[in-house]
Structure formats: C-alpha cells, structure tokens
Amino acid sequence: MAQVMIPTFIRDLWVLFSIANRSEPIRGYAKSEYVGFREADGVIIARDPMDGELLAVVHGCRTTAVTSYDASSQQASRRLCFNIDRKSDVDVLDAQQAVTLFKAEKTAPPESPDQ
C-alpha cells in the first residue's frame, strides 16, 4: 500500500555541524511503524557511506498520511467530513446578499403543542 506521508512532528533532531560542507552523497536509513489510522512514528539515521560516520539522527519523527494510491484501501477508509454544513459569513456580505439571506419565507407560525 503506497501512501504519501508528510512529517508533522519531530521530537529530537541531531545534525553533525560539518554536514553542510559535504559534497559527497550520504546514506539514509529509516524505520517506522503505524501508531494510528493515518499516523506513523519513526527514526531516521544518516551515515557517511565510506567510513560509517554518523551524520544526522531524527528520533520521534511522526508522519501523517495525506492520500493513498491503493483503491481498495480508499473504499475501506472512514469517510470524514462528507456532510459539510456551509454557512454564510455575515461580516463579508454585501447589502443584496444580506437581504437574500435574511428574507423569511411567509409561512404560518408553528402551533404550540398545548392548543
């Protein structure tokens, strides 16, 4: 199942100062596990491929899935926000929009239950 994951939280980040002066490629390793419906926690480590020197470490990297490429998982997922109730912002209405919005329909008043 391929999902697009974006980082939303990093608990701890350590980067070797001299990494900015490097022109050679580095090798990165990552491990993560799901901790909820759309979130995963993981660790990322970057090393020099030649001598194995530790260049960067990210602990507690939380990522959140924003989409999925697997059609079967899309059907199985919960449908959130599918009944959106949109209301007008009265602070930004012009006069004509306000008249249209607040025009009451001519209906009989509701009868009280004790009559």
Distance bins in CASP14 RR format, pairs under 12 A and 6 or more apart:
PFRMAT RR
TARGET T0000
AUTHOR 0000-0000-0000
RMODE 2
METHOD distances of the structure
MODEL  1
1 34 0 0 0 0 0 1 0 0 0 0 0
1 65 0 0 0 0 1 0 0 0 0 0 0
1 67 0 0 0 0 0 1 0 0 0 0 0
1 68 1 0 0 1 0 0 0 0 0 0 0
1 69 1 0 0 1 0 0 0 0 0 0 0
1 70 1 0 1 0 0 0 0 0 0 0 0
1 71 0 0 0 0 0 1 0 0 0 0 0
1 72 0 0 0 0 1 0 0 0 0 0 0
1 73 1 0 1 0 0 0 0 0 0 0 0
1 74 0 0 0 0 0 1 0 0 0 0 0
1 76 0 0 0 0 0 1 0 0 0 0 0
1 77 0 0 0 0 0 1 0 0 0 0 0
2 65 0 0 0 0 0 1 0 0 0 0 0
2 67 0 0 0 0 1 0 0 0 0 0 0
2 68 1 0 0 1 0 0 0 0 0 0 0
2 69 1 0 1 0 0 0 0 0 0 0 0
2 70 1 0 0 1 0 0 0 0 0 0 0
2 71 0 0 0 0 0 1 0 0 0 0 0
2 73 0 0 0 0 1 0 0 0 0 0 0
2 74 0 0 0 0 0 1 0 0 0 0 0
3 32 0 0 0 0 0 1 0 0 0 0 0
3 34 0 0 0 0 0 1 0 0 0 0 0
3 37 0 0 0 0 0 1 0 0 0 0 0
3 38 0 0 0 0 1 0 0 0 0 0 0
3 39 0 0 0 0 0 1 0 0 0 0 0
3 40 0 0 0 0 1 0 0 0 0 0 0
3 63 0 0 0 0 1 0 0 0 0 0 0
3 64 0 0 0 0 1 0 0 0 0 0 0
3 65 1 0 1 0 0 0 0 0 0 0 0
3 66 1 0 0 1 0 0 0 0 0 0 0
3 67 1 0 0 1 0 0 0 0 0 0 0
3 68 1 0 1 0 0 0 0 0 0 0 0
3 69 1 0 0 1 0 0 0 0 0 0 0
3 70 1 0 0 1 0 0 0 0 0 0 0
3 73 0 0 0 0 1 0 0 0 0 0 0
3 74 0 0 0 0 0 1 0 0 0 0 0
3 77 0 0 0 0 0 1 0 0 0 0 0
4 38 0 0 0 0 0 1 0 0 0 0 0
4 63 0 0 0 0 1 0 0 0 0 0 0
4 64 0 0 0 0 1 0 0 0 0 0 0
4 65 1 0 0 1 0 0 0 0 0 0 0
4 66 1 0 1 0 0 0 0 0 0 0 0
4 67 1 0 1 0 0 0 0 0 0 0 0
4 68 1 0 0 1 0 0 0 0 0 0 0
4 69 0 0 0 0 1 0 0 0 0 0 0
4 70 0 0 0 0 0 1 0 0 0 0 0
5 30 0 0 0 0 0 1 0 0 0 0 0
5 32 0 0 0 0 1 0 0 0 0 0 0
5 34 0 0 0 0 0 1 0 0 0 0 0
5 38 0 0 0 0 1 0 0 0 0 0 0
5 39 0 0 0 0 1 0 0 0 0 0 0
5 40 1 0 0 1 0 0 0 0 0 0 0
5 41 0 0 0 0 0 1 0 0 0 0 0
5 42 0 0 0 0 0 1 0 0 0 0 0
5 61 0 0 0 0 1 0 0 0 0 0 0
5 62 0 0 0 0 1 0 0 0 0 0 0
5 63 1 0 1 0 0 0 0 0 0 0 0
5 64 1 0 0 1 0 0 0 0 0 0 0
5 65 1 0 1 0 0 0 0 0 0 0 0
5 66 1 0 0 1 0 0 0 0 0 0 0
5 67 0 0 0 0 1 0 0 0 0 0 0
5 68 0 0 0 0 0 1 0 0 0 0 0
5 69 0 0 0 0 0 1 0 0 0 0 0
6 38 0 0 0 0 0 1 0 0 0 0 0
6 39 0 0 0 0 0 1 0 0 0 0 0
6 40 0 0 0 0 0 1 0 0 0 0 0
6 61 0 0 0 0 0 1 0 0 0 0 0
6 62 0 0 0 0 0 1 0 0 0 0 0
6 63 1 0 0 1 0 0 0 0 0 0 0
6 64 1 0 0 1 0 0 0 0 0 0 0
6 65 0 0 0 0 1 0 0 0 0 0 0
6 66 1 0 1 0 0 0 0 0 0 0 0
6 67 0 0 0 0 1 0 0 0 0 0 0
7 13 0 0 0 0 0 1 0 0 0 0 0
7 30 0 0 0 0 0 1 0 0 0 0 0
7 32 0 0 0 0 0 1 0 0 0 0 0
7 39 0 0 0 0 0 1 0 0 0 0 0
7 40 0 0 0 0 0 1 0 0 0 0 0
7 41 0 0 0 0 0 1 0 0 0 0 0
7 42 0 0 0 0 1 0 0 0 0 0 0
7 44 0 0 0 0 1 0 0 0 0 0 0
7 58 0 0 0 0 1 0 0 0 0 0 0
7 60 0 0 0 0 1 0 0 0 0 0 0
7 61 1 0 1 0 0 0 0 0 0 0 0
7 62 1 0 0 1 0 0 0 0 0 0 0
7 63 1 0 1 0 0 0 0 0 0 0 0
7 64 0 0 0 0 1 0 0 0 0 0 0
7 65 0 0 0 0 0 1 0 0 0 0 0
7 66 0 0 0 0 0 1 0 0 0 0 0
8 35 0 0 0 0 0 1 0 0 0 0 0
8 38 0 0 0 0 0 1 0 0 0 0 0
8 39 1 0 0 1 0 0 0 0 0 0 0
8 40 0 0 0 0 0 1 0 0 0 0 0
8 41 0 0 0 0 0 1 0 0 0 0 0
8 60 0 0 0 0 0 1 0 0 0 0 0
8 61 0 0 0 0 1 0 0 0 0 0 0
8 62 1 0 1 0 0 0 0 0 0 0 0
8 63 1 0 0 1 0 0 0 0 0 0 0
8 64 1 0 1 0 0 0 0 0 0 0 0
8 65 0 0 0 0 0 1 0 0 0 0 0
8 66 0 0 0 0 1 0 0 0 0 0 0
9 35 0 0 0 0 0 1 0 0 0 0 0
9 39 0 0 0 0 1 0 0 0 0 0 0
9 40 0 0 0 0 0 1 0 0 0 0 0
9 41 0 0 0 0 1 0 0 0 0 0 0
9 42 0 0 0 0 0 1 0 0 0 0 0
9 58 0 0 0 0 0 1 0 0 0 0 0
9 59 0 0 0 0 0 1 0 0 0 0 0
9 60 1 0 0 1 0 0 0 0 0 0 0
9 61 1 0 0 1 0 0 0 0 0 0 0
9 62 1 1 0 0 0 0 0 0 0 0 0
9 63 0 0 0 0 1 0 0 0 0 0 0
9 64 0 0 0 0 1 0 0 0 0 0 0
10 41 0 0 0 0 0 1 0 0 0 0 0
10 42 0 0 0 0 0 1 0 0 0 0 0
10 43 0 0 0 0 0 1 0 0 0 0 0
10 44 0 0 0 0 1 0 0 0 0 0 0
10 56 0 0 0 0 0 1 0 0 0 0 0
10 57 0 0 0 0 0 1 0 0 0 0 0
10 58 1 0 1 0 0 0 0 0 0 0 0
10 59 0 0 0 0 1 0 0 0 0 0 0
10 60 1 0 0 1 0 0 0 0 0 0 0
10 61 1 0 1 0 0 0 0 0 0 0 0
10 62 1 0 0 1 0 0 0 0 0 0 0
10 63 0 0 0 0 0 1 0 0 0 0 0
11 41 0 0 0 0 1 0 0 0 0 0 0
11 42 0 0 0 0 1 0 0 0 0 0 0
11 43 0 0 0 0 0 1 0 0 0 0 0
11 44 0 0 0 0 0 1 0 0 0 0 0
11 57 0 0 0 0 0 1 0 0 0 0 0
11 58 0 0 0 0 1 0 0 0 0 0 0
11 59 1 0 1 0 0 0 0 0 0 0 0
11 60 1 0 1 0 0 0 0 0 0 0 0
11 61 1 0 0 1 0 0 0 0 0 0 0
11 62 1 0 0 1 0 0 0 0 0 0 0
12 42 0 0 0 0 0 1 0 0 0 0 0
12 43 0 0 0 0 1 0 0 0 0 0 0
12 44 0 0 0 0 0 1 0 0 0 0 0
12 56 0 0 0 0 0 1 0 0 0 0 0
12 57 1 0 0 1 0 0 0 0 0 0 0
12 58 1 0 0 1 0 0 0 0 0 0 0
12 59 1 0 1 0 0 0 0 0 0 0 0
12 60 1 0 0 1 0 0 0 0 0 0 0
12 61 0 0 0 0 1 0 0 0 0 0 0
12 62 0 0 0 0 0 1 0 0 0 0 0
13 43 0 0 0 0 0 1 0 0 0 0 0
13 44 0 0 0 0 1 0 0 0 0 0 0
13 45 0 0 0 0 0 1 0 0 0 0 0
13 46 0 0 0 0 0 1 0 0 0 0 0
13 56 1 0 0 1 0 0 0 0 0 0 0
13 57 1 0 0 1 0 0 0 0 0 0 0
13 58 1 0 1 0 0 0 0 0 0 0 0
13 59 1 0 0 1 0 0 0 0 0 0 0
13 60 0 0 0 0 1 0 0 0 0 0 0
13 61 0 0 0 0 1 0 0 0 0 0 0
14 43 0 0 0 0 0 1 0 0 0 0 0
14 44 0 0 0 0 0 1 0 0 0 0 0
14 45 0 0 0 0 1 0 0 0 0 0 0
14 46 0 0 0 0 0 1 0 0 0 0 0
14 54 0 0 0 0 1 0 0 0 0 0 0
14 55 0 0 0 0 1 0 0 0 0 0 0
14 56 1 0 0 1 0 0 0 0 0 0 0
14 57 1 0 1 0 0 0 0 0 0 0 0
14 58 1 0 0 1 0 0 0 0 0 0 0
14 59 0 0 0 0 1 0 0 0 0 0 0
14 60 0 0 0 0 0 1 0 0 0 0 0
15 22 0 0 0 0 0 1 0 0 0 0 0
15 26 0 0 0 0 0 1 0 0 0 0 0
15 44 0 0 0 0 0 1 0 0 0 0 0
15 45 0 0 0 0 0 1 0 0 0 0 0
15 46 0 0 0 0 1 0 0 0 0 0 0
15 54 0 0 0 0 0 1 0 0 0 0 0
15 55 1 0 0 1 0 0 0 0 0 0 0
15 56 1 0 1 0 0 0 0 0 0 0 0
15 57 0 0 0 0 1 0 0 0 0 0 0
15 58 0 0 0 0 1 0 0 0 0 0 0
16 22 0 0 0 0 1 0 0 0 0 0 0
16 26 0 0 0 0 0 1 0 0 0 0 0
16 45 0 0 0 0 0 1 0 0 0 0 0
16 46 0 0 0 0 1 0 0 0 0 0 0
16 47 0 0 0 0 0 1 0 0 0 0 0
16 48 0 0 0 0 1 0 0 0 0 0 0
16 52 0 0 0 0 0 1 0 0 0 0 0
16 53 1 0 0 1 0 0 0 0 0 0 0
16 54 1 0 0 1 0 0 0 0 0 0 0
16 55 1 0 1 0 0 0 0 0 0 0 0
16 56 1 0 0 1 0 0 0 0 0 0 0
16 57 0 0 0 0 1 0 0 0 0 0 0
17 55 0 0 0 0 0 1 0 0 0 0 0
17 56 0 0 0 0 0 1 0 0 0 0 0
18 24 0 0 0 0 0 1 0 0 0 0 0
18 26 0 0 0 0 0 1 0 0 0 0 0
18 48 0 0 0 0 0 1 0 0 0 0 0
18 53 0 0 0 0 1 0 0 0 0 0 0
18 54 0 0 0 0 0 1 0 0 0 0 0
18 55 0 0 0 0 1 0 0 0 0 0 0
18 56 0 0 0 0 0 1 0 0 0 0 0
19 25 0 0 0 0 0 1 0 0 0 0 0
19 26 1 0 0 1 0 0 0 0 0 0 0
19 46 1 0 0 1 0 0 0 0 0 0 0
19 47 0 0 0 0 0 1 0 0 0 0 0
19 48 0 0 0 0 1 0 0 0 0 0 0
19 53 0 0 0 0 1 0 0 0 0 0 0
19 54 0 0 0 0 0 1 0 0 0 0 0
19 55 1 0 1 0 0 0 0 0 0 0 0
19 56 1 0 0 1 0 0 0 0 0 0 0
19 57 0 0 0 0 0 1 0 0 0 0 0
20 26 0 0 0 0 0 1 0 0 0 0 0
20 55 0 0 0 0 0 1 0 0 0 0 0
20 56 0 0 0 0 0 1 0 0 0 0 0
21 55 0 0 0 0 0 1 0 0 0 0 0
22 46 0 0 0 0 0 1 0 0 0 0 0
22 47 0 0 0 0 0 1 0 0 0 0 0
22 48 0 0 0 0 1 0 0 0 0 0 0
22 49 0 0 0 0 0 1 0 0 0 0 0
22 50 0 0 0 0 0 1 0 0 0 0 0
22 53 0 0 0 0 0 1 0 0 0 0 0
22 55 1 0 0 1 0 0 0 0 0 0 0
22 56 0 0 0 0 0 1 0 0 0 0 0
24 47 0 0 0 0 0 1 0 0 0 0 0
24 48 1 0 0 1 0 0 0 0 0 0 0
24 49 0 0 0 0 1 0 0 0 0 0 0
24 50 1 0 0 1 0 0 0 0 0 0 0
24 51 0 0 0 0 0 1 0 0 0 0 0
24 53 0 0 0 0 0 1 0 0 0 0 0
24 55 0 0 0 0 0 1 0 0 0 0 0
25 46 0 0 0 0 0 1 0 0 0 0 0
25 47 0 0 0 0 0 1 0 0 0 0 0
25 48 0 0 0 0 1 0 0 0 0 0 0
25 49 1 0 0 1 0 0 0 0 0 0 0
25 50 0 0 0 0 0 1 0 0 0 0 0
25 55 0 0 0 0 0 1 0 0 0 0 0
26 44 0 0 0 0 0 1 0 0 0 0 0
26 45 0 0 0 0 0 1 0 0 0 0 0
26 46 1 0 1 0 0 0 0 0 0 0 0
26 47 1 0 0 1 0 0 0 0 0 0 0
26 48 1 0 0 1 0 0 0 0 0 0 0
26 49 1 0 0 1 0 0 0 0 0 0 0
26 50 0 0 0 0 0 1 0 0 0 0 0
26 51 0 0 0 0 0 1 0 0 0 0 0
26 52 0 0 0 0 1 0 0 0 0 0 0
26 53 0 0 0 0 1 0 0 0 0 0 0
26 54 0 0 0 0 0 1 0 0 0 0 0
26 55 1 0 1 0 0 0 0 0 0 0 0
26 56 1 0 0 1 0 0 0 0 0 0 0
27 44 0 0 0 0 0 1 0 0 0 0 0
27 45 0 0 0 0 1 0 0 0 0 0 0
27 46 1 0 0 1 0 0 0 0 0 0 0
27 47 1 0 1 0 0 0 0 0 0 0 0
27 48 1 0 0 1 0 0 0 0 0 0 0
27 49 1 0 1 0 0 0 0 0 0 0 0
27 50 0 0 0 0 1 0 0 0 0 0 0
27 51 0 0 0 0 0 1 0 0 0 0 0
27 52 0 0 0 0 1 0 0 0 0 0 0
27 53 0 0 0 0 0 1 0 0 0 0 0
27 54 0 0 0 0 0 1 0 0 0 0 0
27 55 0 0 0 0 1 0 0 0 0 0 0
27 56 0 0 0 0 0 1 0 0 0 0 0
28 43 0 0 0 0 0 1 0 0 0 0 0
28 44 1 0 0 1 0 0 0 0 0 0 0
28 45 1 0 0 1 0 0 0 0 0 0 0
28 46 1 0 1 0 0 0 0 0 0 0 0
28 47 1 0 0 1 0 0 0 0 0 0 0
28 48 0 0 0 0 0 1 0 0 0 0 0
28 49 0 0 0 0 1 0 0 0 0 0 0
28 52 0 0 0 0 0 1 0 0 0 0 0
28 54 0 0 0 0 0 1 0 0 0 0 0
28 55 0 0 0 0 1 0 0 0 0 0 0
28 56 0 0 0 0 1 0 0 0 0 0 0
28 57 0 0 0 0 0 1 0 0 0 0 0
28 58 0 0 0 0 0 1 0 0 0 0 0
29 42 0 0 0 0 0 1 0 0 0 0 0
29 43 0 0 0 0 1 0 0 0 0 0 0
29 44 1 0 0 1 0 0 0 0 0 0 0
29 45 1 0 1 0 0 0 0 0 0 0 0
29 46 1 0 0 1 0 0 0 0 0 0 0
29 47 1 0 0 1 0 0 0 0 0 0 0
29 49 0 0 0 0 0 1 0 0 0 0 0
29 52 0 0 0 0 0 1 0 0 0 0 0
29 54 0 0 0 0 0 1 0 0 0 0 0
29 55 0 0 0 0 0 1 0 0 0 0 0
29 56 0 0 0 0 0 1 0 0 0 0 0
29 57 0 0 0 0 0 1 0 0 0 0 0
29 58 0 0 0 0 0 1 0 0 0 0 0
30 40 0 0 0 0 0 1 0 0 0 0 0
30 41 0 0 0 0 0 1 0 0 0 0 0
30 42 1 0 0 1 0 0 0 0 0 0 0
30 43 1 0 0 1 0 0 0 0 0 0 0
30 44 1 0 1 0 0 0 0 0 0 0 0
30 45 1 0 0 1 0 0 0 0 0 0 0
30 46 0 0 0 0 1 0 0 0 0 0 0
30 56 0 0 0 0 0 1 0 0 0 0 0
30 57 0 0 0 0 0 1 0 0 0 0 0
30 58 0 0 0 0 1 0 0 0 0 0 0
30 59 0 0 0 0 0 1 0 0 0 0 0
30 60 0 0 0 0 0 1 0 0 0 0 0
30 61 0 0 0 0 1 0 0 0 0 0 0
30 63 0 0 0 0 1 0 0 0 0 0 0
31 40 0 0 0 0 0 1 0 0 0 0 0
31 41 0 0 0 0 1 0 0 0 0 0 0
31 42 1 0 0 1 0 0 0 0 0 0 0
31 43 1 0 1 0 0 0 0 0 0 0 0
31 44 0 0 0 0 1 0 0 0 0 0 0
31 45 0 0 0 0 1 0 0 0 0 0 0
31 58 0 0 0 0 0 1 0 0 0 0 0
31 59 0 0 0 0 0 1 0 0 0 0 0
31 60 0 0 0 0 0 1 0 0 0 0 0
31 61 0 0 0 0 0 1 0 0 0 0 0
32 39 0 0 0 0 1 0 0 0 0 0 0
32 40 1 0 1 0 0 0 0 0 0 0 0
32 41 1 0 0 1 0 0 0 0 0 0 0
32 42 1 1 0 0 0 0 0 0 0 0 0
32 43 1 0 0 1 0 0 0 0 0 0 0
32 44 0 0 0 0 1 0 0 0 0 0 0
32 58 0 0 0 0 0 1 0 0 0 0 0
32 59 0 0 0 0 0 1 0 0 0 0 0
32 60 0 0 0 0 1 0 0 0 0 0 0
32 61 1 0 0 1 0 0 0 0 0 0 0
32 62 0 0 0 0 1 0 0 0 0 0 0
32 63 1 0 0 1 0 0 0 0 0 0 0
32 64 0 0 0 0 0 1 0 0 0 0 0
32 65 0 0 0 0 0 1 0 0 0 0 0
33 39 0 0 0 0 0 1 0 0 0 0 0
33 40 1 0 0 1 0 0 0 0 0 0 0
33 41 1 0 0 1 0 0 0 0 0 0 0
33 42 1 0 0 1 0 0 0 0 0 0 0
33 43 0 0 0 0 0 1 0 0 0 0 0
33 60 0 0 0 0 0 1 0 0 0 0 0
33 61 0 0 0 0 0 1 0 0 0 0 0
33 62 0 0 0 0 0 1 0 0 0 0 0
33 63 0 0 0 0 0 1 0 0 0 0 0
34 40 1 0 1 0 0 0 0 0 0 0 0
34 41 0 0 0 0 1 0 0 0 0 0 0
34 42 0 0 0 0 0 1 0 0 0 0 0
34 62 0 0 0 0 0 1 0 0 0 0 0
34 63 0 0 0 0 1 0 0 0 0 0 0
34 64 0 0 0 0 0 1 0 0 0 0 0
34 65 0 0 0 0 1 0 0 0 0 0 0
35 41 1 0 1 0 0 0 0 0 0 0 0
35 42 0 0 0 0 1 0 0 0 0 0 0
35 60 0 0 0 0 0 1 0 0 0 0 0
35 61 0 0 0 0 0 1 0 0 0 0 0
35 62 1 0 0 1 0 0 0 0 0 0 0
35 63 0 0 0 0 1 0 0 0 0 0 0
35 64 0 0 0 0 0 1 0 0 0 0 0
35 65 0 0 0 0 0 1 0 0 0 0 0
36 62 0 0 0 0 0 1 0 0 0 0 0
36 63 0 0 0 0 0 1 0 0 0 0 0
36 64 0 0 0 0 1 0 0 0 0 0 0
36 65 0 0 0 0 1 0 0 0 0 0 0
37 64 0 0 0 0 1 0 0 0 0 0 0
37 65 0 0 0 0 1 0 0 0 0 0 0
37 68 0 0 0 0 0 1 0 0 0 0 0
37 73 0 0 0 0 0 1 0 0 0 0 0
37 76 0 0 0 0 0 1 0 0 0 0 0
37 77 0 0 0 0 1 0 0 0 0 0 0
37 78 1 0 0 1 0 0 0 0 0 0 0
37 80 0 0 0 0 1 0 0 0 0 0 0
38 62 0 0 0 0 0 1 0 0 0 0 0
38 63 0 0 0 0 1 0 0 0 0 0 0
38 64 1 0 1 0 0 0 0 0 0 0 0
38 65 1 0 1 0 0 0 0 0 0 0 0
38 66 0 0 0 0 1 0 0 0 0 0 0
38 67 0 0 0 0 0 1 0 0 0 0 0
38 68 0 0 0 0 1 0 0 0 0 0 0
38 73 0 0 0 0 0 1 0 0 0 0 0
38 77 0 0 0 0 1 0 0 0 0 0 0
38 78 0 0 0 0 1 0 0 0 0 0 0
38 80 0 0 0 0 0 1 0 0 0 0 0
39 60 0 0 0 0 0 1 0 0 0 0 0
39 61 0 0 0 0 0 1 0 0 0 0 0
39 62 1 0 0 1 0 0 0 0 0 0 0
39 63 1 0 0 1 0 0 0 0 0 0 0
39 64 1 0 1 0 0 0 0 0 0 0 0
39 65 1 0 0 1 0 0 0 0 0 0 0
39 66 0 0 0 0 0 1 0 0 0 0 0
40 60 0 0 0 0 0 1 0 0 0 0 0
40 61 0 0 0 0 1 0 0 0 0 0 0
40 62 1 0 0 1 0 0 0 0 0 0 0
40 63 1 0 1 0 0 0 0 0 0 0 0
40 64 0 0 0 0 1 0 0 0 0 0 0
40 65 1 0 0 1 0 0 0 0 0 0 0
41 58 0 0 0 0 0 1 0 0 0 0 0
41 59 0 0 0 0 1 0 0 0 0 0 0
41 60 1 0 1 0 0 0 0 0 0 0 0
41 61 1 0 0 1 0 0 0 0 0 0 0
41 62 1 0 1 0 0 0 0 0 0 0 0
41 63 0 0 0 0 1 0 0 0 0 0 0
41 64 0 0 0 0 0 1 0 0 0 0 0
42 57 0 0 0 0 0 1 0 0 0 0 0
42 58 1 0 0 1 0 0 0 0 0 0 0
42 59 0 0 0 0 1 0 0 0 0 0 0
42 60 1 0 1 0 0 0 0 0 0 0 0
42 61 1 0 1 0 0 0 0 0 0 0 0
42 62 1 0 0 1 0 0 0 0 0 0 0
42 63 1 0 0 1 0 0 0 0 0 0 0
43 56 0 0 0 0 0 1 0 0 0 0 0
43 57 1 0 0 1 0 0 0 0 0 0 0
43 58 1 0 0 1 0 0 0 0 0 0 0
43 59 1 0 1 0 0 0 0 0 0 0 0
43 60 1 0 0 1 0 0 0 0 0 0 0
43 61 1 0 0 1 0 0 0 0 0 0 0
43 62 0 0 0 0 0 1 0 0 0 0 0
43 63 0 0 0 0 0 1 0 0 0 0 0
44 54 0 0 0 0 0 1 0 0 0 0 0
44 55 0 0 0 0 0 1 0 0 0 0 0
44 56 1 0 0 1 0 0 0 0 0 0 0
44 57 1 0 0 1 0 0 0 0 0 0 0
44 58 1 0 1 0 0 0 0 0 0 0 0
44 59 0 0 0 0 1 0 0 0 0 0 0
44 60 0 0 0 0 1 0 0 0 0 0 0
44 61 1 0 1 0 0 0 0 0 0 0 0
44 62 0 0 0 0 0 1 0 0 0 0 0
44 63 0 0 0 0 0 1 0 0 0 0 0
45 52 0 0 0 0 0 1 0 0 0 0 0
45 53 0 0 0 0 0 1 0 0 0 0 0
45 54 1 0 0 1 0 0 0 0 0 0 0
45 55 0 0 0 0 1 0 0 0 0 0 0
45 56 1 0 0 1 0 0 0 0 0 0 0
45 57 1 0 1 0 0 0 0 0 0 0 0
45 58 1 0 0 1 0 0 0 0 0 0 0
45 59 0 0 0 0 1 0 0 0 0 0 0
45 61 0 0 0 0 0 1 0 0 0 0 0
46 52 0 0 0 0 0 1 0 0 0 0 0
46 53 0 0 0 0 1 0 0 0 0 0 0
46 54 1 0 0 1 0 0 0 0 0 0 0
46 55 1 0 1 0 0 0 0 0 0 0 0
46 56 1 0 1 0 0 0 0 0 0 0 0
46 57 1 0 0 1 0 0 0 0 0 0 0
46 58 0 0 0 0 1 0 0 0 0 0 0
47 53 1 0 0 1 0 0 0 0 0 0 0
47 54 1 0 1 0 0 0 0 0 0 0 0
47 55 1 0 0 1 0 0 0 0 0 0 0
47 56 0 0 0 0 1 0 0 0 0 0 0
47 57 0 0 0 0 1 0 0 0 0 0 0
48 54 0 0 0 0 1 0 0 0 0 0 0
48 55 1 0 0 1 0 0 0 0 0 0 0
48 56 0 0 0 0 0 1 0 0 0 0 0
49 55 0 0 0 0 0 1 0 0 0 0 0
65 73 0 0 0 0 1 0 0 0 0 0 0
65 74 0 0 0 0 0 1 0 0 0 0 0
65 77 0 0 0 0 1 0 0 0 0 0 0
67 73 0 0 0 0 0 1 0 0 0 0 0
67 74 0 0 0 0 1 0 0 0 0 0 0
67 77 0 0 0 0 0 1 0 0 0 0 0
68 74 1 0 1 0 0 0 0 0 0 0 0
68 75 0 0 0 0 0 1 0 0 0 0 0
68 76 0 0 0 0 1 0 0 0 0 0 0
68 77 1 0 0 1 0 0 0 0 0 0 0
70 76 0 0 0 0 1 0 0 0 0 0 0
70 77 0 0 0 0 1 0 0 0 0 0 0
71 77 0 0 0 0 0 1 0 0 0 0 0
87 93 0 0 0 0 0 1 0 0 0 0 0
87 101 0 0 0 0 1 0 0 0 0 0 0
88 94 0 0 0 0 0 1 0 0 0 0 0
88 97 1 0 0 1 0 0 0 0 0 0 0
88 98 0 0 0 0 1 0 0 0 0 0 0
88 100 0 0 0 0 1 0 0 0 0 0 0
88 101 1 0 1 0 0 0 0 0 0 0 0
88 102 0 0 0 0 1 0 0 0 0 0 0
89 97 0 0 0 0 0 1 0 0 0 0 0
89 98 0 0 0 0 0 1 0 0 0 0 0
89 101 0 0 0 0 0 1 0 0 0 0 0
90 97 0 0 0 0 1 0 0 0 0 0 0
90 98 1 0 0 1 0 0 0 0 0 0 0
90 101 1 0 0 1 0 0 0 0 0 0 0
90 102 0 0 0 0 1 0 0 0 0 0 0
91 97 0 0 0 0 0 1 0 0 0 0 0
91 98 0 0 0 0 0 1 0 0 0 0 0
92 98 0 0 0 0 0 1 0 0 0 0 0
92 101 0 0 0 0 0 1 0 0 0 0 0
93 99 0 0 0 0 1 0 0 0 0 0 0
93 100 0 0 0 0 1 0 0 0 0 0 0
93 101 1 0 0 1 0 0 0 0 0 0 0
93 102 0 0 0 0 1 0 0 0 0 0 0
94 100 0 0 0 0 0 1 0 0 0 0 0
94 101 0 0 0 0 0 1 0 0 0 0 0
95 101 0 0 0 0 0 1 0 0 0 0 0
95 102 0 0 0 0 0 1 0 0 0 0 0
96 102 0 0 0 0 0 1 0 0 0 0 0
96 103 0 0 0 0 0 1 0 0 0 0 0
97 103 0 0 0 0 0 1 0 0 0 0 0
109 115 0 0 0 0 0 1 0 0 0 0 0
END
